[in-house]
Amino acid sequence: MKIALIGYGKMGHAIEQIALQRGHEIVSVIDVNNQEDFASDAFKSADVAIEFSMPAVAMDNYRRAFAAGVPVVSGTTGWLEHLPEIKAACKNGQTFFYASNFSLGVNIFFALNKYLAKIMNDFPAYNVRMVETHHVHKLDAPSGTAITLAEGLIDNIERKSRWVEGKEAAKDEIEICSIREGEVPGIHTVIYESDVDTISITHDAKSRMGFALGAVVAAEFTCGKKGFLTMQDMLKF
């Protein structure tokens, strides 16, 4: 495939490495200093753009890619209040693949989280909370992955209706504690606690390469498709 990269930080470099290893061509790299390249022939020639940037600029990146007729695979989080606009664009012929986390291991963790939540729905003695830790450069809190995990809990535990971050939770809320330290790629722990014991599940990313591989595989899956796509479309579990 011909791939364009939008955002050329640590994730962009990791995605480039994986894409080249898998035989793809990087035809355009757009970062903060060359925004005019969205209108270039090189960018327009891409089969798909992989976007990892910052929440404040993500929507503008998507709009510019759509204007150039290039499908987008995005792993940027913190912009989901604009999701209806993206889904509307997809109904009008655009293609967009979104995941809060592209790691295969994390998506297995999402499925495990939902399965365990269905069981724990029948055990009200256990309260559930979450701790997520990321590197100091991550701008959004809680992480998109943590929000996805929380939504999986809320969908399956009837006594929980919302999540909160940075404050003590009410009885129907899920507390998310967000920690930003060092260069941690990402650790997410879901904790069930009763008066007599604790049950917890954790995903601990060792590096960014798992995320990068997942993003490139998602781009391969997206190529030639139309509409709004997620990891559930690709993984089928």
Salt bridges, closest charged atoms under 4 A:
ASP60 OD2 - ARG64 NE 3.20
GLU81 OE2 - HIS82 NE2 3.56
GLU85 OE2 - ARG63 NE 2.74
GLU132 OE1 - HIS134 ND1 2.76
GLU132 OE1 - ARG180 NH1 2.88
ASP140 OD1 - LYS138 NZ 3.16
ASP172 OD2 - ARG162 NH1 2.74
GLU183 OE1 - LYS10 NZ 3.21
GLU183 OE2 - HIS137 NE2 2.79
GLU193 OE1 - ARG129 NH2 3.41
GLU220 OE2 - ARG22 NE 2.88
GLU220 OE2 - HIS24 NE2 2.70
